[in-house]
Amino acid sequence: QVQLVESGGGLVQAGGSLRLSCAASGRTFSSTFSSYAMGWFRQAPGKERAFVAWISRSGSSTYYTDSVKGRFTISRDNAKNTVYLQMNSLKAEDTAVYYCAASAYLIPYTSRERYDYWGQGTQVTVSS
């Protein structure tokens, strides 16, 4: 089995920070986590799931959607099979369920179809 488990969500005031984590486990990931690029997506109420950030297999390259550039930072620790999303200067419009996902592709894709495995999501609520 493959499992991605997000954590770190919660309620925060506008301007605050949160750090999301996504831990990978299971036979596929236990020895091959570094073979997958990782992404974060989010889904706000009534909206489609949208791309937020992407990180390469080694962690040397990252890519962000315009609305979070300069505020969010994606990183990973391959020794811990974990990817992170540091979110600063949060805004009310960042409120959503955040999902991590694993992709076998080597270049950043923003479409959900390019990701093979998904976590169950963690709720982030930003009060204004």
Number of C-alpha atoms within 10 A of each C-alpha: 7 13 17 23 18 24 17 15 18 14 13 18 14 17 14 14 17 18 16 22 22 25 20 26 18 12 11 12 19 14 13 11 24 19 17 20 26 32 29 26 22 22 19 17 9 6 9 9 17 17 20 24 26 29 27 22 22 15 17 9 14 18 18 20 14 9 11 17 12 11 12 20 19 24 21 23 14 17 10 12 18 20 26 23 23 15 20 17 15 23 19 15 13 20 20 21 18 26 26 31 26 24 24 14 16 13 15 19 17 19 11 16 8 14 19 12 16 22 19 14 22 21 19 22 21 20 16 11
